[in-house]
Amino acid sequence: CMRTTVMMLTAALAAAAPARVEADADPVADALFREGKRLEATDIHAACAKYRASYERDRVVSSGLALASCLERDRRLASAYAQSGDKEKAAAHFQETVRLDPAHVGATANLGELYFEAGQLDAAEAAFGRALALQPGHAAAAARLAQIRERRAAPPRQ
C-alpha cells in the first residue's frame, strides 16, 4: 500500500541521513541531533526524544526523517504487541508515540481502543476525544465515544 511504501522510504532515508550539515543550522539543534544518532544503538527512546527536540528547535529534513522513523518504529511495535495479546507493552509503545508526536491520530485512537478493551472508559474517552479533535472525521473514534456514552447512560445491571 502507498502508506507502507512512504513509511519504508522515510525510514530508509532517516537511517541514511548524514549528520545535519545545513549552513545556518541551530547549533543546539545540531548537537541534539548528533546526540540522538549516538544514542540510537543503545537507547532508541532517548534517541527519538533528542530527534524530537532537535526538530522542534530547527525543522530540518534530517531531524524530521529521524523522528518519523522513530514514530513508525513505535507504532509497529505497539501494533505487534497488541496483536500478540500483550496489551501492556502495546499501550506503552502507543503512549511513547503520542509523547513524541501529540498529533499522531492513529496512535491516539489505538491507545483509546486499548483503554476501551480494558474497561478504562475515562481514559478511552479522553483518547478518543483527542483523536477526534485532531481529525474530526475519525469514524472509529466517534463510534467508540458513542458506545462509551451509551454504556454510561444505560441503567446498571441488576
C-alpha positions as CSV (number, residue, x, y, z in Angstrom):
1,C,0.0,0.0,0.0
2,M,1.1,3.6,-0.5
3,R,1.4,4.4,3.2
4,T,3.7,1.4,3.8
5,T,5.9,2.4,0.8
6,V,6.1,6.0,2.1
7,M,6.9,4.9,5.6
8,M,9.6,2.4,4.4
9,L,11.2,5.1,2.2
10,T,11.1,7.6,5.2
11,A,12.7,5.0,7.4
12,A,15.4,4.2,4.8
13,L,16.2,7.9,4.3
14,A,16.3,8.5,8.0
15,A,18.7,5.7,8.6
16,A,20.9,7.0,5.8
17,A,20.6,10.7,6.8
18,P,24.0,12.2,7.4
19,A,24.7,14.5,10.3
20,R,23.0,17.8,9.9
21,V,25.0,19.9,7.5
22,E,22.8,22.9,7.0
23,A,24.9,26.1,6.8
24,D,22.6,28.1,9.1
25,A,21.7,25.2,11.4
26,D,20.9,26.0,15.0
27,P,23.9,24.7,17.0
28,V,21.8,23.4,19.8
29,A,19.5,21.5,17.4
30,D,22.6,20.2,15.7
31,A,24.0,18.9,19.0
32,L,20.7,17.3,19.9
33,F,20.6,15.5,16.5
34,R,24.1,14.2,16.9
35,E,23.3,13.0,20.4
36,G,20.3,11.2,19.0
37,K,22.4,9.5,16.4
38,R,24.9,8.4,19.1
39,L,22.1,7.0,21.3
40,E,20.3,5.1,18.6
41,A,22.2,1.8,19.1
42,T,21.7,1.7,22.8
43,D,18.5,3.6,23.8
44,I,16.1,4.2,20.9
45,H,13.6,6.1,23.0
46,A,16.2,8.5,24.3
47,A,17.4,9.0,20.7
48,C,13.9,9.7,19.5
49,A,13.4,12.3,22.2
50,K,16.6,14.0,21.1
51,Y,15.4,14.0,17.4
52,R,12.1,15.5,18.5
53,A,13.9,18.2,20.5
54,S,16.2,18.9,17.5
55,Y,13.2,19.1,15.1
56,E,11.3,21.4,17.4
57,R,14.2,23.8,17.5
58,D,15.1,23.7,13.8
59,R,12.7,21.9,11.4
60,V,15.3,20.5,9.0
61,V,14.8,17.4,6.9
62,S,17.3,15.1,8.6
63,S,15.8,15.6,12.1
64,G,12.3,15.2,10.7
65,L,13.2,12.0,8.9
66,A,14.8,10.5,12.0
67,L,11.8,11.5,14.1
68,A,9.4,9.9,11.5
69,S,11.5,6.7,11.7
70,C,11.1,6.6,15.5
71,L,7.4,7.2,15.3
72,E,6.9,4.4,12.8
73,R,9.1,2.0,14.8
74,D,7.0,2.6,17.9
75,R,3.7,2.3,16.0
76,R,4.8,-1.1,14.5
77,L,6.0,-2.4,17.9
78,A,2.7,-1.3,19.5
79,S,0.6,-3.0,16.8
80,A,2.7,-6.2,17.1
81,Y,2.3,-6.3,20.8
82,A,-1.5,-5.6,20.6
83,Q,-1.9,-8.4,18.0
84,S,0.1,-10.8,20.2
85,G,-2.1,-10.0,23.2
86,D,0.5,-8.0,25.2
87,K,-1.8,-5.0,25.8
88,E,0.5,-3.5,28.4
89,K,3.5,-3.3,26.1
90,A,1.3,-2.2,23.2
91,A,0.0,0.7,25.4
92,A,3.5,1.7,26.4
93,H,4.6,2.0,22.8
94,F,1.5,3.9,21.7
95,Q,2.0,6.2,24.7
96,E,5.6,6.8,23.5
97,T,4.4,7.6,20.0
98,V,1.9,10.1,21.4
99,R,4.5,11.6,23.7
100,L,6.9,12.1,20.7
101,D,4.1,13.3,18.4
102,P,1.0,14.5,20.3
103,A,-0.7,15.0,16.9
104,H,-0.4,11.3,15.9
105,V,-4.0,10.4,15.4
106,G,-3.5,6.7,14.8
107,A,-1.6,6.1,18.0
108,T,-4.0,8.2,20.0
109,A,-7.0,6.2,18.7
110,N,-5.3,2.9,19.1
111,L,-4.4,3.8,22.7
112,G,-8.1,4.7,23.2
113,E,-9.0,1.2,21.9
114,L,-6.7,-0.5,24.3
115,Y,-8.2,1.5,27.2
116,F,-11.7,0.7,25.9
117,E,-11.0,-3.0,25.8
118,A,-9.6,-2.9,29.3
119,G,-12.7,-1.2,30.6
120,Q,-10.9,2.1,31.4
121,L,-13.7,4.2,30.0
122,D,-12.4,7.6,31.3
123,A,-9.0,7.1,29.7
124,A,-10.6,5.7,26.5
125,E,-13.0,8.7,26.3
126,A,-10.1,11.1,26.7
127,A,-8.0,9.4,24.0
128,F,-10.9,9.2,21.5
129,G,-11.8,12.8,22.2
130,R,-8.2,13.8,21.4
131,A,-8.3,11.7,18.2
132,L,-11.5,13.5,17.1
133,A,-10.0,16.9,18.0
134,L,-7.0,16.0,15.8
135,Q,-9.1,14.5,13.0
136,P,-12.8,15.5,13.3
137,G,-14.0,12.8,10.8
138,H,-12.3,9.9,12.6
139,A,-15.2,7.4,12.3
140,A,-13.8,4.8,14.7
141,A,-13.1,7.3,17.5
142,A,-16.6,8.8,17.0
143,A,-18.2,5.3,17.2
144,R,-16.3,4.3,20.3
145,L,-17.2,7.6,22.0
146,A,-20.9,6.9,21.2
147,Q,-20.5,3.4,22.8
148,I,-18.9,4.9,25.9
149,R,-21.7,7.4,26.3
150,E,-24.3,4.6,25.8
151,R,-22.7,2.5,28.4
152,R,-22.7,5.3,30.9
153,A,-26.3,6.2,30.1
154,A,-27.6,2.7,30.5
155,P,-29.1,1.7,33.8
156,P,-26.9,-0.5,35.9
157,R,-27.4,-4.3,35.6
158,Q,-29.1,-6.0,38.5
